[in-house]
Amino acid sequence: MSQEAAVYPEVYTVEEFAKLFKLTPEAVRTLIHEGEILAIRIGRQYRILQSVVDQYFAQALPAEERGFGMWKRRPVASLTYVNKVRNRDRRTPEAFLRDMAEDE
C-alpha cells in the first residue's frame, strides 16, 4: 500500500505578498489586522494563501477603467475619455440613475 504525499496550497510571507502588490510589509500587516487580507498566523508570523493572491488579482480592473485612460500608451484627455465611455453605455438616463441608486 502506497501513501501519497499531501498537497498543500502555495503560501506567501507578508514580505512576498507586499513585494507582489508593491506595498510595504507594514501596510500588509495593517490590512491583515483589519481583516482585509485573510492570513494564517503561525507563531508571530503570517502566511497568505495563493487563493487570496488570486482573489486580489481577479478583482483588479484594467488601468483604463481606473482613471480616464491616463495609463494608456497615448494619454487621452479625461473629457474625451468620459464621453467615449458614456457613448458606449446604451442605458437611458433613467436606467443609469436607477442602477446608481441600486449600487448605494
C-alpha positions as CSV (number, residue, x, y, z in Angstrom):
1,M,0.0,0.0,0.0
2,S,1.5,3.3,-1.0
3,Q,0.8,6.6,0.8
4,E,0.5,9.7,-1.3
5,A,2.1,12.9,-0.1
6,A,-0.4,15.6,0.9
7,V,-0.7,18.5,-1.4
8,Y,-0.8,21.9,0.3
9,P,-1.6,25.2,-1.3
10,E,1.2,27.7,-2.0
11,V,1.6,30.3,0.7
12,Y,3.3,33.7,0.8
13,T,5.0,35.6,3.6
14,V,4.0,39.1,4.3
15,E,7.1,40.4,2.6
16,E,6.5,38.3,-0.5
17,F,2.9,39.5,-0.7
18,A,4.0,43.1,-0.2
19,K,6.5,42.8,-3.0
20,L,4.0,41.2,-5.3
21,F,1.5,44.1,-4.8
22,K,4.1,46.9,-4.4
23,L,3.1,47.6,-0.8
24,T,5.1,47.9,2.4
25,P,5.1,44.9,4.7
26,E,3.6,47.2,7.4
27,A,0.7,48.1,5.1
28,V,0.1,44.3,4.5
29,R,0.1,43.6,8.3
30,T,-2.3,46.5,8.8
31,L,-4.7,45.1,6.2
32,I,-4.4,41.6,7.9
33,H,-5.2,43.1,11.3
34,E,-8.2,45.0,9.7
35,G,-9.5,41.8,8.1
36,E,-8.9,43.0,4.5
37,I,-6.4,40.3,3.8
38,L,-7.0,36.8,5.1
39,A,-3.9,35.2,6.6
40,I,-2.9,32.2,8.7
41,R,-1.0,33.1,11.9
42,I,1.9,30.8,12.8
43,G,3.5,32.0,16.0
44,R,4.4,35.6,15.4
45,Q,4.3,35.3,11.6
46,Y,1.6,35.3,8.9
47,R,1.2,33.2,5.8
48,I,-1.1,34.2,3.0
49,L,-2.7,31.5,0.8
50,Q,-2.3,31.5,-3.0
51,S,-6.2,31.7,-3.3
52,V,-6.1,35.1,-1.5
53,V,-3.5,36.3,-4.0
54,D,-5.6,35.0,-6.9
55,Q,-8.6,36.8,-5.5
56,Y,-6.9,40.1,-5.4
57,F,-5.6,39.7,-8.9
58,A,-9.1,38.7,-10.1
59,Q,-10.7,41.9,-8.8
60,A,-8.1,44.2,-10.4
61,L,-9.5,46.5,-13.1
62,P,-7.7,47.3,-16.3
63,A,-5.8,50.5,-16.0
64,E,-8.1,52.3,-18.4
65,E,-11.1,51.7,-16.1
66,R,-9.2,53.1,-13.1
67,G,-8.6,56.6,-14.3
68,F,-9.8,58.2,-17.5
69,G,-7.3,56.4,-19.7
70,M,-4.3,58.3,-18.3
71,W,-2.3,55.0,-18.2
72,K,-2.8,54.2,-21.8
73,R,0.3,54.3,-24.0
74,R,-1.1,57.5,-25.6
75,P,-2.8,59.6,-22.9
76,V,-6.4,60.6,-23.6
77,A,-8.0,63.9,-22.4
78,S,-10.3,63.0,-19.5
79,L,-13.4,64.7,-21.0
80,T,-12.8,62.8,-24.3
81,Y,-12.5,59.5,-22.4
82,V,-15.6,60.1,-20.3
83,N,-17.6,61.0,-23.4
84,K,-16.4,57.8,-25.1
85,V,-17.4,55.7,-22.2
86,R,-20.7,57.5,-21.9
87,N,-21.4,56.8,-25.6
88,R,-20.8,53.1,-25.2
89,D,-23.3,53.0,-22.4
90,R,-26.7,52.3,-24.0
91,R,-28.8,52.8,-20.9
92,T,-31.3,55.6,-20.8
93,P,-30.6,58.4,-18.2
94,E,-33.4,56.9,-16.1
95,A,-31.9,53.4,-16.2
96,F,-28.5,54.8,-15.3
97,L,-29.9,56.7,-12.3
98,R,-31.8,53.6,-11.2
99,D,-28.6,51.4,-11.4
100,M,-26.7,54.1,-9.5
101,A,-29.3,54.0,-6.7
102,E,-29.1,50.2,-6.5
103,D,-25.4,50.4,-6.0
104,E,-25.7,52.5,-2.9
